[in-house]
Amino acid sequence: MAAPAHTMPAATGQAQTYGNYIGGEWRPAASGETFEDRSPANTDDLVGRFASSAKEDVEAAVAAAAEAADGWRRTSAVARANILHKAAEILASRQEQVGRELTREEGKTLKEGIGETGRAVQILRYFAGEAQQPSGEHYPSMNPLTLLYTVREPLGVVGVITPWNFPIAIPAWKIAPALAFGNTVVFKPASLTPLCAVRLVEALAEAGLPPGVLNLVTGSAGAVGDPLVRDPRIAGVTFTGSNAVGADLRKIAAETGAKLQLELGGKNPAIVLADADLDHALAHVVSGAMMSTGQKCTATSRAIVDRSIAAAFTERLVEKVKALKVGDPLQAETQIGPVISEDSAERIAGEVDAARQSGANLLAGGDRPSENGHGRGHFVAPTLFGDVDPASKLGQEELFGPVLGVIPVDGMDEALAVANTVRFGLSASLFTRDLGKALTFAREIQAGVVHVNSETPGAEPHVPFGGMKGSSSYSREQGKAARDFFTQTKTVYIDPPPA
Ligand code: ADP
């Protein structure tokens, strides 16, 4: 790929510097300041330098988005769809390179990095098609001569705030529908993964988005995120991240009146009943808990296992968890990369220690590997606890790392009660051959995404995604549900003039 236009000249071997994208131009932060982005697998590896923006950059981006809003709203859905299609093809042509950059920047394995980039392509294609689907309904009126219909119109300028754990897929699934349905966007990515954000914006910009329709502002939560959500010109905010930040955003949106969409944490259960195919359940529980180093909001963190098989199942889990290969995510044989940051690694290790000290039964992991050069990365060993008390912190709180707890239960009723006794409700799995129990589970589990005989993280991009209870703000993303958030309804009565 040719060097992007915004890359400042860099001596050979030096990291590149990337700007903000505002009003159709790549430019440095007004202050000229930058911040560093380093690989979590090896902190000697400087991925790039990015604009360290502040309120004035946010204001310029919101002004550009506000200025572009009328033109974009009036652009035909077909023209918008064509741009999304083209962006999809541009990104597809770079899938391997961007996937590799994703792995270098975020730390998930290369297979996952390339796979996630492919998912972003698929999302862009899906919303190109969705842009041309019906955008309203026709109703009979009390007056037979009245034309009575509804039409879904864009909100205006939307703020998109994204986390680091799916650094290209989550931005794509927020930005693609926002644009498809006629909104303009100010995008603030997580400051731990700004390169993926740049790559997505490049594809959309090169596909022909008019200036100001999509704006990227990189920088910290306080200096960029906060002024963005407080800006009175922002009509909607879509956010994926922690419950703590979500709680703050609820207060701010209550003051500004912006429409708000929150996708937050999970404490996702996988229930394994005695009649399940145990090989299959084991494979899905381990992969659901450990892939992406456990850093998915849909990751399995509780294996709720029928007591009659709990000992045997746990023994096999220990073997499988211990056999996972931790290391450089760019190496093909690696199964588990680092966690995102030293803060994260220390926090997880601290929680694991605290659990151990309060009597939890550590069966695998629990340490921070330092051999084979791991000392320069933020590595945490895949960790398994047995006999976890469902009411303990380990049984209740999201750790966002490669940590799984086994909770033995007596039968389906107790399994469901335990599964539901948490403040979250994002995703949940049941492993069984019993159709009746599968139906009961699908009916009774408090989760927005429900799996029978597959792992908790599975989420296809063309169906609604989101959680119940503390896991979201009752709205759903992706699929047809995306239109609900990114549009508002106008009801139109057209009567003929009196004859
Ligand atoms: P994570 O650590 O999973 O990324 P966070 O909730 O800390 O979760 O952050 C998610 C995104 O929200 C990031 O882009 C972050 O910079 C941004 N953010 C964090 N705090 C705020 C805030 N107070 N206002 C706006 N954005 C914020």
Residues whose N, C-alpha, C, O or C-beta is under 5 A from the ligand:
A	BS01	ADP	I161 T162 P163 W164 K188 P189 A190 S191 S220 A221 G225 D226 T240 G241 S242 V245 D248
